[in-house]
Amino acid sequence: MDTKNLQKGSQAKIASTGQIVEVKRVSDHGFSVVRFQTGGDYMILNDRLETVEREEVQH
């Protein structure tokens, strides 16, 4: 099952709303537990999440 490179502790974006969430757990059964910036942990299907690419910052 494809987890779209979701990893515990990384950030992801909810495809339908564009909200950024923190990935708390990733399951092999097709869902993840995410934490919203406003608080609260929720289960969401992996196919509803998109990975967030971080831009490199040069100092």
C-alpha positions in Angstrom: 0.0 0.0 0.0 1.4 3.4 -1.0 1.7 5.8 1.9 2.8 8.7 -0.4 6.0 9.2 1.6 4.1 10.1 4.7 6.2 9.9 7.8 5.6 10.3 11.5 6.5 13.9 12.5 6.3 15.3 9.0 3.8 17.8 7.6 1.1 17.0 5.1 -1.7 19.0 3.4 -5.3 17.9 3.3 -6.1 17.8 -0.4 -9.7 19.1 -0.2 -9.0 22.1 2.1 -5.4 22.9 1.8 -4.9 22.8 5.6 -1.4 21.8 6.9 -1.4 19.1 9.5 1.3 17.2 11.4 1.4 13.4 10.8 1.3 11.6 14.2 1.0 8.0 13.0 0.9 6.2 9.6 -0.9 2.9 9.3 -0.4 0.1 6.8 -4.1 -0.1 6.5 -4.6 3.2 4.5 -5.1 5.9 7.1 -3.0 8.2 9.3 -3.6 10.0 12.5 -3.0 13.7 12.1 -2.9 16.7 14.4 -4.4 20.0 13.3 -2.7 23.3 14.1 -5.8 24.3 16.1 -5.5 21.2 18.2 -7.0 17.7 18.1 -5.9 14.4 16.7 -8.0 12.8 13.9 -7.8 9.7 11.6 -7.9 10.5 7.9 -7.5 8.4 4.8 -4.0 8.6 3.2 -5.5 9.3 -0.2 -6.9 12.5 1.2 -3.4 13.7 2.2 -0.6 15.2 0.1 3.0 15.5 1.1 4.3 19.0 1.7 7.6 19.7 0.1 9.9 21.9 2.2 11.9 24.5 0.4 15.6 24.6 1.2 16.7 27.8 2.9 20.1 29.1 2.1 21.8 31.3 4.7 
